[in-house]
Amino acid sequence: MGSFTPGVSVSESYYSLLSVEPHATPDEIRKAYRKLALRFHPDKNPDAGETFQKISTAYATLSDPQRRQVYDRFGEQGVQIMEQAAAYGVPPWLLNPAAQSGLLCVLLVVVVGLVVVFPVILTMRIDGGLAWPWPAVFTPLWLVDLLVLALAAASPRDRDAGCWRCVPNRRQVNLALLLAFQLLLAYKLDAGEQAPFSYSESFLPLEISIFLGAVAELCMHGRTALGRGRGGGQGAEGADRAAAQRRLVSVVARSSLQLSFLGLLGCRVDDLLPVTWWTVLTPLWLLLLLYCLRAAASCASIKAAARHRHGDGEGGRG
């Protein structure tokens, strides 16, 4: 947990450790810490190592405005949860009640826009109940896209950015490509044959997004699956390599089916190939089958792990 010490009692207030009031200013906290640090530093007081560690932990929290705000509301456990969440890429501001309320409003807008407004307008446009141009039909979806894009820009960098160095902000790039696909599709639907590109060409940003996502996942899991020792893996290392190899196969199969569907769909609507809709939808059915198999495998592994833990517990009691 970094600067946090398991030996600090929950009942001890960081403010009392530094001998300051809860409403103390940052300057007062800094002066109090310097005074105590000179008094209890191990070089001057060898027997006060634990006390020095406690006041250092308290100062590390209270001197940081964000940590202090979380500590004042949730205590020491709240700060530890914030640190753990940050390690997994969760922005610390999510612990702020105002931010949580704002995020709830954002999620409500996304749900209403995607589940209610856009499908209703799309259905009415297809049925002829609305004479709106297609860009107006796609407007609710674009507003949601811009909102998600702004959130992605404010969130921490992808944890796997190191393996995809040429695109360090892959989430933002993928969202931008998705927005470009929607813009091109709306323009093509509105302009029809007068558009300077085909439906297949309007699918290109989405295909690029799928390709980038697949390459990033392959880079992330490839080192585990292929880069370690060439001999037969033993124990946990062998299990990790086998899991990574299954993940690689799943990524290749999923992205191939997605790209195949988009390619067949473009050929069908552009009349480039005499393919039936049964052929066009076949990759989607196979993709659904793949997801079902993955879900079944995940359930089986969870049950196996539960049985293993249960067996270990019974063995320990025996």
N, C-alpha and C positions, 0 to 999 in steps of 0.2 A: 504493500500500500504506500510505498514511497516514503513520505515524511511522517506518516502516522505510526504511532507506537501502540502495540497491543497492551502494554503495561499501564496506559493511562486509564484511570477509572472513569466510568461514565458519569459517576456522581460528582466528579470534580469539574467545576466550571473553568473554562479557559480564562475567563475574566478574573476569577479569584486567584488563579495561578499567577497571573501577571499583576495582581493587586490593582486593578483598574475597574471602573464602573462600566456597565453594559453600553452606556452611551458615550464612552470615551472616544476622543478623536484619534485618527491615525497617528498624529504626532505624539499624543500622550501614550499610546500603546508602544510606539517605538522607543520612547524614553524609558518607559517602565521595563521593557525587555532588556535594554542595554544595561540598566542598573542591576537587574537580577542576573544577567549573563556574566557580568564582572564578578558578582558575589559567588555564584555557584559554578563557575567554569571549572572543569576537572583539573586544569593546570594549577589553579589556586586552591581548590577544595576537592581533593581526590575522592572523598566519601559522598559527594553530592552529584554523582554522575546521573543517577535516575532523575533527580529533581531538575537538573539542567536539560535532560532530554524532554521532560514534560513541558517545561516553559518554552523550549524551542518548538515543540509541536504546537503549543498554543499560539505562539507568535506567527508561525507559518500559516495558520488558519485565519487569525484575526487581522493580519496585515494584508491579506488578499480580499478585496471588496466582495468578490463573488462568493468565495468560501465563507466569508463572515456572514453574508446574508443567508446562506443555506444553514450555517451553524445556528444563527439566531432563531431560525424557524424550525429546524428539524434536529438540532443537536449534533453530537459527534458522529452518530450513525448516519445522519443525512450527508455529512461531508464525505464519509467513506463510500457511501453509495454513489455520490457524484463522481468520485475518483474512479470507481469501478466502471461506471457508465461511460466515462470519458475514454477509458481504455478500450472500449468496444465501439468507439465512434459516435456515442450518443452525446449531443451538445449539452453542456452543463446548464444552459439557460432553460432547459425543459423542466428543471426543478423549481423554477420561478412560477408562483401561482398565476401571475398575469400572463406569462408566456403559455402556460397550460390552457388558460381560457382562450387566448388567441389561437392556439393550435386547434382547440376544439371547434372554434368558429371556422377555421380553414378547412378542417375535415368535413364539416357540415356543408360548406360551399362545394367541396369536391364531390361529395355524395349526391347532393341535389343536382349539380351540373352534369355528372356522368350518368346517374341512375334515373333521373326524372326529366330534366329539361331537354337535354340533347336527344335522347331516344324519342321523346314525344314530338319534338320539332322535326326530327328526321323521318318519322313515320308519316306525319302529316304532309311533308314535302313529297315523299314517294307516292303517297295516295292521291296527290293533287289537291289536298285541302289547303295548302299554302303555295303561294306563287313567289316565295322569297328566292333570291339568288342563293346559290350554294354557299358562298362565303358567309352570308348571314346565318345560314343553318349551322355552320361549323363554329360560329362565334362563341357559344357557351363552352365548347371543348377547348378552344384556344385560350380562353380566360383561365380555365383550370390548368392548362399547360404552362402558362406564364406564371401562375401562382406556384406550381410545383418547381418550376425552373428557379424561381427566386429562393425558395426554401433550399434547393440543392446547392445554390451558390453560397448560401449562408451556413451550410452544414460543413463539418470537417471533411478533409480530402479523403478519397477512397483509401481503405486500408491496403488494397492490392495495387495502389498506384505505382509502387516500385517496380512491379513486373510489367507495367504498361507505361513506360516512361515517356513515350512519344505522345501520349494523350493523358496528361496528369489529372485532368478533370473529366474523367470518362462519363460520370453521371450527367454533368451538364451537356457534354457533347451528344450523348444519346438522346436527351430530352430535346435538344436543338434539332437533331435529325428527325425525331418524331414530329416536331412542329413543322419542319420543312415538308415532310411527307403529307401532312394534313393540308398544308397550303396548296401544294401541287395538285393533290387529289380534288380539292374544292374547285380550283381553277379549271381543271380538266372537265369536271362534271358540269360546270357552268358554261364553258366555252365549247365543249363537244369537239367536233371535227376541226374547228377553227383553232384549237390549241396547238402550239408549235411542238408538242411532245405527245407521246402515247401514254396509255395507262401503265404499261410496263416500265416506262421511264419515270413515271411519278412514284413508282414503288422503290426506286433506287435508294433514297435516304433511309427508308425502313430496312432495306436489305443491308445497307452499310452498318446500321445500328446493330442488327443481329450479328453481323460478322465481327464487329469490334467486341461485342459482349462475349462471343464465343472465344475469340483469340485471348481476351483478358482471362477468362476462366481456364483456358488451356495453359496459359503461362503460370497461373497461380497454382494449379494442381500438377503441372508437368514435372516440376522439380521433385516432388514427392514420389510421383509415379515412375519416373524414368531416371532421375539424376542421382539417386543414391547407389549404394553398392550393387554390383551386378550379380553377386551371389544370392543364394536363396535367403530371403529375409526370415528372421526368427522373431517370435514374440510380437510385441507392440509395433515394432518397425515394419515387420512383414504385413501386419494387419492394416497399418496406415497406408502402405504402398498399394495393397490390394484395393482398399477403399478409394484411393486416388485414381487408380486405373479404371475402376468402375465409373467414377465420376467423369473421367475423360471420354469414355465410350458414350455416356449419357449426353454430355455436351455436344459431341459430334453428331449423334443421332438427332437430338432436338433441333440444333441449328440447321442441319441438312433438311429435315422435314419442314421447318418454317420457310426456308428459302425455296424449297421445292413447291410449296403451296403458293407462294407469291409469284414464282415463275409461271406455274400453270394457270393461275388466275389471270395474270397479264396476257398470256397467250390466248386465253379464252375470250376475254372482253375485247381484245384487239383483233380477234379473228386471224391470228398468226398461225395457229395450228387447229386442226379439226378434233379438239378434245371435248369430251362430254363433261358435264358437271360432276358426274360420279368420279371421274378421273381427277378433277380439280380438288374435290373434297377428300380424296383418299389420304393425302398427307396429314390432314387434320385428324382423321380417325386414328391413324397410326400414332400421331402425337398424343391423343387422348389415351390410347392404350399404353404408351410409354409412361405417362404421368401416373396411371393406375398401377403399373408395375413398380414404379418408384415408391408410391405410397405404400403398397403391400410390403415391399422390401424394408422400408423404414419401420413399419409396424412390427415386422418379424424381428428386426434387430433390437428394437426397444423391449420386446417381450423376452428375447434371449438375454439381454443385459439385466432385466429385472430378475429372471430366474437365476442368473449367475450371482447377483447380489444376495438373493434369498438363500442360495446354497452356501455362500460364504458366511452369511449370518448364522445359519444352522450349524455349520462346521465350527464356528467360533464358540457357540454356546455349548456344543458337544465337547 
